[in-house]
């Protein structure tokens, strides 16, 4: 087998022009008129079979290295190549691609598989987008083909089973004929499109979508027999329950969510289904949990750094306070200070004043009788107490002394 490269373009009738960047800048609506959602033409003359290379291949939503995977194929897996554009080939894979569709455009019609283990949905809109992730954003650009009313799809799972179906995203297998993109150098030519061996192998690989519809009415009449649940289903159900509980707790502001247990449950799913849809969904959730842990760690680091800086700032403020007090004539603890002097008012009553710089800075009294102010006459003192009246242009403040301390014993 020879490597599929740009020379393979000669095998195809048409070429594919990449969409202009401006087109990617606009959010695509989840539906378009039916006329804008054609089913891919199946022209056997322009289709060749190919196989995935030795390292396997990722099928992308767009022909760009930044595209998102909608299918992971193992080495040697069979593909149908429809056309090549630059370094990318447009391919179809057996079993369909794994894409996301908004629930309002789907309607439950039953289940498929023995025991009805997989929900079956019918498309109730025209031109419904199929996206690589459950969000309608330009970063999650939809596939080139769109679903048509009446098509039936098999459900892989949902993003949030707590939401009403019409408001949730459904993970589905795309119908036959939907295509994605792979790097041309990662696949090799496998043979002619009409070869019986390729057709038989394709049919076998596509059997996952060749299912029988079990109508809801038939399900309701079936004998009540519990279907056998696989280990993967049990493990995924347990992981899903932990995930939903943890997310709900997080949304209510809880800070003690046991993300380690949630991650461990999803790791068990990956161990059972590393290449399957359940395993890849679990792996994505594990990455999300790891990111949350990193965010929490960074927040804690920032909090610790903030507390450290606050402590340093407080220590600096204390140091500045001490230096300021050293320069403060009141030492930071006196209401005022000065030389205590006795004088008399106009009616002959004794008054006690504090003199500083030749000016009376306060008139003091001791209503509690704790201090005999006469004992401190002529001393430089600092006083603590309550202000009875503030200073005015014509008179000093009046202070009721509750504490007094001798600063200097020199007489004036």
C-alpha positions in Angstrom: 0.0 0.0 0.0 1.3 3.4 -0.8 0.9 6.5 1.3 -2.1 8.7 0.6 -0.8 12.2 -0.3 -1.6 15.2 -2.4 -1.2 13.1 -5.6 -4.4 11.2 -4.5 -6.3 14.3 -5.5 -6.1 13.1 -9.1 -8.4 10.2 -8.1 -11.2 12.6 -7.2 -13.5 14.5 -9.4 -14.1 17.6 -7.3 -11.9 19.6 -5.0 -12.9 21.1 -1.7 -12.4 24.8 -1.0 -11.8 25.7 2.7 -14.3 28.1 4.2 -13.0 31.7 4.5 -11.9 32.6 8.0 -14.7 35.2 8.2 -17.2 32.3 8.1 -15.7 30.7 11.2 -16.1 34.0 13.1 -19.9 33.7 13.0 -21.7 31.4 15.4 -23.6 28.8 13.3 -27.3 28.5 14.2 -28.4 25.0 15.4 -30.6 24.6 12.4 -30.7 25.9 8.8 -33.3 25.6 6.1 -33.6 22.1 4.7 -32.3 23.3 1.4 -29.0 24.2 3.0 -28.5 20.8 4.6 -27.9 18.3 1.7 -27.1 14.7 2.3 -23.5 13.9 1.1 -23.6 12.5 -2.4 -22.5 8.9 -2.7 -20.6 8.8 -6.0 -18.7 5.5 -6.2 -16.4 6.9 -8.9 -15.0 9.5 -6.5 -14.7 7.3 -3.4 -11.7 5.2 -2.5 -11.1 2.9 0.5 -8.2 3.7 2.8 -6.9 2.5 6.2 -5.7 4.4 9.2 -1.9 4.5 9.6 0.2 2.7 12.2 -0.5 5.2 14.9 -4.2 5.4 14.2 -6.0 8.6 13.2 -8.3 11.3 14.6 -11.3 12.3 12.5 -11.8 16.1 12.9 -14.8 18.4 12.5 -12.9 20.7 10.1 -9.9 20.4 7.8 -7.6 22.2 10.1 -5.0 21.1 12.7 -7.0 22.9 15.4 -10.1 20.9 14.6 -11.7 18.8 17.3 -11.9 15.0 17.2 -15.3 13.4 16.5 -13.8 9.8 16.2 -10.7 8.0 17.1 -9.7 5.1 14.8 -7.2 2.4 15.5 -4.4 1.5 13.2 -5.7 -0.4 10.1 -9.3 0.8 10.5 -11.2 1.1 7.2 -12.3 4.5 5.8 -13.9 5.8 2.7 -12.1 8.8 1.2 -14.4 11.2 -0.7 -12.0 14.0 -1.5 -8.7 15.6 -0.6 -8.1 19.3 0.0 -4.5 20.5 0.7 -3.2 18.3 3.5 -6.6 16.9 4.6 -8.9 14.2 3.3 -12.7 14.1 3.7 -13.6 10.7 5.0 -16.6 8.6 6.1 -16.1 5.9 8.8 -18.2 2.8 9.5 -20.5 3.2 12.5 -20.8 7.0 12.2 -19.0 9.9 13.9 -19.6 10.7 17.6 -21.2 14.2 17.7 -23.4 16.4 19.8 -26.9 17.7 19.0 -29.2 20.0 20.9 -32.1 18.1 22.5 -34.9 20.4 21.2 -34.3 19.0 17.7 -34.6 15.3 18.8 -37.6 13.2 19.8 -37.4 9.8 21.6 -39.0 7.0 19.6 -37.8 3.9 21.4 -34.6 2.0 22.0 -32.3 -0.3 20.0 -30.4 -3.4 20.8 -31.4 -6.5 22.7 -33.2 -5.4 25.8 -33.5 -1.8 24.5 -30.2 -0.7 26.0 -29.6 2.3 23.8 -32.1 5.2 23.3 -33.2 5.9 19.7 -34.1 9.4 18.6 -35.7 10.9 15.6 -34.7 14.3 14.2 -37.6 16.8 14.3 -35.8 19.8 12.7 -34.3 20.5 9.3 -30.6 21.3 8.9 -29.7 20.5 12.5 -26.0 21.0 13.4 -23.8 18.2 14.6 -21.0 19.7 16.8 -17.8 18.1 18.2 -18.6 19.4 21.7 -21.8 20.3 23.6 -21.7 24.0 23.1 -22.9 26.3 20.2 -19.7 28.4 19.9 -17.4 29.2 17.0 -14.7 27.1 18.8 -16.9 24.1 18.4 -17.6 24.5 14.7 -20.2 22.0 13.3 -19.6 19.4 10.7 -20.3 20.3 7.0 -23.3 18.0 6.8 -26.5 18.5 8.8 -29.3 16.3 10.0 -32.6 16.2 8.2 -36.1 15.8 9.6 -37.0 12.1 10.0 -33.5 10.7 10.3 -32.9 8.4 13.3 -29.8 8.4 15.5 -28.5 6.3 18.3 -27.7 8.0 21.6 -24.4 7.6 23.4 -25.2 9.8 26.3 -26.2 13.2 27.6 -24.3 16.2 29.0 -26.6 16.8 32.0 -29.4 14.3 32.6 -30.8 16.6 35.3 -32.0 19.1 32.6 -35.2 18.6 30.5 -34.3 16.7 27.3 -35.2 19.7 25.2 -32.6 21.9 27.0 -29.8 19.3 27.1 -27.1 18.2 24.6 -27.2 14.6 23.3 -24.1 12.7 22.3 -25.0 10.6 19.3 -23.7 8.4 16.5 -24.1 10.3 13.2 -26.1 8.7 10.4 -24.4 6.9 7.5 -22.8 9.3 5.0 -21.7 12.0 7.5 -18.1 12.9 7.0 -15.2 14.3 8.9 -11.6 15.2 8.1 -8.2 13.5 8.6 -4.6 14.3 7.8 -4.0 12.7 4.4 -0.5 11.6 5.4 -2.0 9.5 8.3 -3.9 7.1 6.0 -3.0 4.8 3.2 -4.9 3.6 0.1 -6.7 0.4 0.7 -8.2 -0.6 -2.7 -11.0 -0.1 -5.1 -14.5 1.0 -3.9 -16.4 -1.8 -5.5 -14.2 -4.7 -4.2 -16.4 -7.3 -2.4 -13.9 -7.7 0.4 -14.0 -4.0 1.2 -17.8 -3.9 1.1 -18.0 -7.0 3.4 -15.5 -5.5 5.9 -17.3 -2.2 5.8 -20.7 -3.8 6.4 -19.3 -5.7 9.4 -17.8 -2.5 10.9 -21.0 -0.6 10.2 -23.1 -3.1 12.0 -23.1 -1.0 15.2 -25.6 1.3 13.4 -27.5 -1.5 11.7 -30.0 -1.8 14.5 -33.7 -2.7 14.9 -36.1 -0.1 16.2 -38.0 -1.2 19.2 -41.1 1.0 19.4 -42.0 2.4 22.8 -45.4 0.6 22.7 -43.6 -2.7 22.2 -41.3 -1.9 25.0 -44.1 -1.2 27.4 -45.7 -4.6 26.5 -42.5 -6.6 26.8 -42.2 -9.0 29.7 -40.6 -7.4 32.7 -37.1 -8.8 32.4 -34.1 -6.8 33.7 -31.4 -6.6 30.9 -27.9 -7.7 31.8 -25.9 -4.7 32.7 -22.2 -4.7 31.6 -19.4 -3.8 33.9 -18.7 -0.7 31.8 -22.4 0.4 32.1 -22.2 -0.1 35.9 -18.9 1.7 36.2 -20.1 4.6 34.0 -23.4 4.9 35.9 -21.5 5.2 39.2 -19.1 7.8 37.7 -22.0 9.8 36.2 -23.9 9.9 39.6 -20.7 11.2 41.4 -20.2 13.7 38.6 -23.7 15.1 38.8 -23.6 15.3 42.6 -20.2 17.0 42.6 -21.2 19.6 40.0 -24.5 20.4 41.8 -22.6 20.9 45.1 -20.0 23.1 43.3 -22.8 25.3 41.9 -24.2 25.8 45.4 -20.8 27.1 46.5 -19.6 24.0 48.4 -15.9 23.9 48.9 -15.6 20.4 50.2 -16.4 18.5 47.0 -14.6 15.2 46.9 -13.2 15.6 43.3 -10.6 12.8 44.0 -13.4 10.3 44.3 -15.1 11.6 41.1 -11.8 11.4 39.2 -11.1 7.8 40.5 -14.5 6.7 39.3 -13.9 8.1 35.8 -10.4 6.6 35.8 -12.1 3.2 36.2 -14.2 3.9 33.1 -11.1 4.8 31.1 -9.5 1.5 32.1 -12.5 -0.4 30.7 -13.1 1.7 27.6 -10.0 3.7 26.7 -10.9 4.0 23.0 -14.7 4.2 23.3 -17.1 7.1 23.7 -17.5 6.5 27.4 -13.8 6.3 28.0 -13.1 9.5 26.1 -15.9 11.4 27.9 -14.4 10.1 31.2 -10.9 11.2 30.1 -12.2 14.7 29.3 -13.9 15.0 32.7 -10.6 13.9 34.4 -8.8 16.7 32.6 -11.5 19.1 33.7 -11.2 17.9 37.3 -7.4 18.3 37.1 -7.8 21.8 35.8 -10.2 22.6 38.7 -7.6 21.3 41.2 -5.0 23.5 39.6 -7.3 26.5 39.8 -7.9 25.7 43.5 -4.2 25.4 44.2 -3.5 28.7 42.5 -6.3 30.4 44.5 -4.8 29.0 47.7 -1.3 30.2 46.7 -2.7 33.7 45.9 -4.5 33.7 49.3 -1.4 32.7 51.2 0.6 35.4 49.3 -2.1 38.0 50.1 -2.0 37.1 53.8 1.8 37.2 53.8 1.8 40.6 52.2 -0.9 41.8 54.6 1.2 40.7 57.6 4.3 42.5 56.1 2.2 45.6 55.7 0.9 45.4 59.2 4.4 45.0 60.6 5.5 48.0 58.5 2.6 50.0 59.9 3.6 49.0 63.5 7.1 50.1 62.8 6.0 53.4 61.4 3.7 53.9 64.4 6.5 53.4 66.8 8.7 55.8 65.0 5.8 58.3 64.9 5.2 58.0 68.6 8.8 58.7 69.2 8.4 62.0 67.6 4.9 62.7 69.1 5.1 65.0 72.1 2.0 63.2 73.5 3.8 59.8 73.1 0.6 58.4 71.6 -1.1 57.9 75.0 -1.9 61.4 76.5 -4.9 63.5 75.7 -2.5 66.5 76.2 0.5 67.5 78.2 2.0 70.7 79.8 3.0 72.4 83.1 0.2 72.2 85.6 -0.7 75.7 87.0 -3.3 76.9 89.4 -5.2 80.1 88.7 -8.6 81.6 89.7 -11.6 82.6 87.7 -13.5 85.9 88.1 -15.4 84.7 91.1 -12.3 83.4 92.9 -12.7 79.7 92.2 -9.5 77.7 91.8 -8.8 76.5 88.2 -6.1 74.2 87.0 -4.6 74.7 83.6 -1.9 73.0 81.5 0.6 75.5 80.0 2.6 74.6 76.9 4.8 77.1 75.1 3.4 79.9 77.2 -0.2 79.2 76.2 -2.9 77.4 78.1 -3.7 74.2 76.1 -6.3 72.8 78.5 -8.3 73.4 81.6 -8.3 70.2 83.7 -10.5 68.9 86.6 -10.8 65.5 88.3 -14.5 64.9 89.0 -13.8 61.4 90.4 -11.5 62.9 93.2 -8.9 60.2 92.4 -6.2 62.8 91.9 -5.4 65.8 94.1 -4.2 68.2 91.3 -2.5 70.4 93.9 0.1 67.7 94.4 1.1 68.1 90.7 1.3 71.8 90.6 4.5 73.1 88.9 5.2 69.7 87.3 5.2 68.8 83.6 2.5 66.2 83.3 0.6 64.2 80.7 -3.1 63.6 81.2 -5.6 61.1 80.0 -9.3 61.7 80.3 -12.6 62.8 78.6 -13.1 66.1 76.8 -15.8 68.0 78.6 -15.8 70.8 76.0 -13.6 71.4 72.9 -11.2 74.3 72.5 -12.6 77.6 71.2 -10.8 80.7 70.0 -11.4 82.3 73.4 -10.9 79.3 75.7 -8.9 76.0 75.9 -10.4 72.6 75.9 -11.8 71.3 79.3 -10.7 67.8 80.3 -11.9 65.6 83.1 -8.7 63.8 84.2 -8.8 60.0 84.6 -5.1 59.4 84.5 -2.0 61.6 85.1 1.7 61.0 84.6 4.6 63.1 85.6 6.9 63.8 82.7 9.3 66.2 84.2 9.8 67.2 87.9 11.4 70.5 87.0 9.5 73.5 88.4 8.7 76.3 86.1 
